[in-house]
Amino acid sequence: MRPTPDWLISEPYTDVDLGVIKSGKEAQVNLIERTGDVSSCLIARKLYLPREVKEKGALEALGVQRSSTFRNDVQYREGRQFRKSRDRRAVEKMTTHGKHLLQDRWTEHEHDVMGRVWAAGAAVPYPVGYADDQFDMEYVGDSTRAAPQLYAARLDRAELDDAFDQLILGLQCLTSEGIAHGDLSAYNLLWWRQTLVFIDFPQAIDIAANPQGLGFLHRDVLNVCTWFERKGLDVDGEEVFAGLLAFT
């Protein structure tokens, strides 16, 4: 079991929002400075974007810049069950209550998945905690800049080789935990201090529970292997996928 990181500030503390780091299709990430009695640290706060916003000024009140553009989430939810029948019906009918349930479930799901794979040794940000529509995690970067997404990082050939090797190790770790990322690409990987970091797990799939689990894993592998191929590496996505099946 990996110990809690020593950089994390324990209570009591105050949080100061330093601004937006990144905004994606389903969430916005802000940089937070957390200050305790004797020290401070930087964390990333993921704010899940609301599915529908009708009232003027509602986005500003929530602290986000826009609403979610992610809609096709039914296939990702297969294998995730709501215990109460009325909750299942609310989700099926997409009532206001059902939408709130889904938002809460995605937040909890990402926190739980990242906790599992972090404990298993994968290179992911440490999950600090979550509440309502926000998820706090380890900030990857320094005081001058956030870690770049892989697609924007300037890697030489040796670093590309190293990043690909780290990709395989990370995929093996996730697959051993029975998890497929579900949306893996060069946009959901960071490159920081010679380390490839996996991020963005709200759509993570339980390979065994989801009927499309292996299909998501296959798509993830081909997506990211294609990116490395375009960068000049001789990689075979189908071969990588076949190798991962031994870890399922």
C-alpha positions, 0 to 999 in steps of 0.5 A: 500500500502506497503511503499518503504523499508527504506534500499533502496539507492536512486540516486546518487549511485554506484554499485559494483559487488561482485560475483555470488550468484546462477546460474539456468536454465534461470538466474544468480544472482549476489550480488551487493553493492550499495553505496550512499552519506551516506550509502550502501545496498546489492541487488541481480541482476538477469541476464537473460541468453541469449538463444543462444550464438555463438560468442566466449567470448560473455558470458564473455562480458555479465557478465554471466557464461553460456547460458540458458538451459530453452526451454519449455516456450510456455505453460507459455506464454499463456495469455501474448499477444504482441500488435503489429502483427509483434512482434507476428509473430517474436515470433512465428517464433523465429527470433532474434528479437522475442528472444529479445522480449521474453527476455525483456518480461520475465524480465518485467513480473517477475518485475511486478508480484513480485511488485504485490505480494509484495504490497499484502503482500507476503514474496517476495524480494522487486523488485527494478527495471529492465533494458534490461536483468537484474532485481534488487531486495532485497537481502535476506541474510547478509554480510556473506551468502545468504539465503539458499534455502529451500531444503538445510536449516536445519529445525527442526520439529517446523520450518518445521511446521512453514514453511508449515504454511507460505507456505499456507499463501503465496500461498493464497496471490498469488492465491488471486492475480490470480497468480500461481508461475508456477515452485514452489519447495523447490528450489524456496523458501528461509528460512531466519530468520524464514521466508519463502521467495518465489523467481523466478517468470519469469514463473508466470502464470495468472490463469484466462488468461492461459488455463492451469492456474489451472493445474500449480497451482495444480502442484506447490502445489503437488510439494512443499507438497511432499517435506514437506511430505518427511520431515515427515509432514502429509500434503495432497497436494490435500486438500491444492489445494482444499482450494486454489480454494476458493481464485481464 
